[in-house]
Amino acid sequence: MLAKHGNPSESPRSGLIALRHRRCLTVAALGLALSGCSQINASLPVNLYLAIGVPDSRTITEESHRFFRQRVDLVVKEFQRIRPNINVQLAVYPEHALVDRIQKRNSAELGPDLILSDAYISRELFNKGLTDPIPDQALLRRNIFANLLQRVVVKKNQLASQPFLIYLQLACFDRRQIPQAPTRIRELLSISAAGKNIGLSLDSAQLFWTAGSLGALPALNRVSSGQPVKAEDREAITNWLEWLNQAAMQQRISFYPDASELTQDLKSGEISWITCSSSNIEDLRKTLGTRLGVSPLPSGETHSASPFNRLRTFSLGKNSSSRQRKASLAFLRYLAQPQTQRDLTLRTLSFLPVNRHVKVPVASSAVLRAMVASRRQSEGSTTFLQHFDLSQNLRERVTLLLTPLVYGVESAEQASEQLIDLLNEARQ
């Protein structure tokens, strides 16, 4: 007998096989459809808002805006080769106002997806609840220099931000006036005595390198770690501050409240040697050309200089959609890759990578050699940096403390006691 409405040649087993086959085709078709939707979603435009804090200035000039836009555009364009659907809108703020601006934008639910700032600013943003922690901790701990990563660690061992690059504190000089860079701090005084003008920043962060050269760094590390202050610690700190006081009395050594004036006076020929940032090199070279000399900061007879190198980091904003957060994390993972870091370093010669697996070709560039030397010099100051890098407020208070010393109003002994008290107070 024929099965009702059935195919005379189709057995029950073959019908079951056909049904399973149709189900498999349906599942496969659904998978392809979902895959297609995923591909379509991946290709849809994603707009990211990136806020950049501009350091060392309380005004945003057209030149500084262009400088930072060019640096970020360079990174973004390389990233867009693999993720062409991600667009980045850039806004530049003076760093002293960055926290307030982010707070106001977050309140209006218009906060940025990413924030590029100095490390201490990223910690402040996180502690105020304005940013989210970085999730890829394992990746970063495998790749980023440990002493740099430590500068963004916050409560519960979370990371307030992802290290991106280091701007190095260096010495810049005019080769016509100073053919050979001084390698010892006593040589710097000899150059001044020979009639060459020397420029130092009055900012405490920019003066900190002299503490290493003059042997005060171990004492400062002990103070910042909360250890009992010994007589030899007070003596070491006092000797360092006495050197600053004596240097200020030299006719041809000048202390500048504004670091931007240092670079301007070097370009104009009024000064022969200054402390500078690696971020200044491109601008200085436009004016000085081959006359520009770059070197590590001079050390002492038995102690290394302790440059205060600026760590720039990316933070995650609070107001991102899920797609914007995924795009932001993809961007951060791209930035952490060794090849990305190496390419950016060699294309700009303005900073060093934070990825410890990157081999910097120091043989090819005197500037790169100086920057790598500065990075090594700063390794000994990690303990103090961890304490001193907490806030701009602390740096400003130390600067206010050192100003009367530099101008001869207070003695090194008085300033030493005040500095120890201030550092102990800030640690609590």
Secondary structure, DSSP 4 states (H G I P E B T S, - for coil): -PPTTS-TT--HHHHHHHHHHHHHHHHHHHHHHHHHHHHHHHHS-EEEEEEEEEPS-SS--HHHHHHHHHHHHHHHHHHHTT-TTEEEEEEEEEHHHHHHHHHHHHHTT---SEEEEEHHHHHHHHHTT-EEPPS-HHHHHHHB-HHHHGGGB-GGG-BSSEEEEEEPEEEEEETTT-SS---BHHHHHHHHHTT--EEEE-SHHHHTHHHHHTT-HHHHHHHHTTPPPPHHHHHHHHHHHHHHHHHHHSTTEEEESSHHHHHHHHHHTS-SEEEEEGGGHHHHHHHHGGGEEEEPPPB-SSS-----PEEEEEEEESS--HHHHHHHHHHHHHHHSHHHHHHHHHHH-S-EESBTT----GGG-HHHHHHHHHHHHHGGGHHHHHHHTT-HHHHHHHHHHHHHHHTTSS-HHHHHHHHHHHHHHHH-
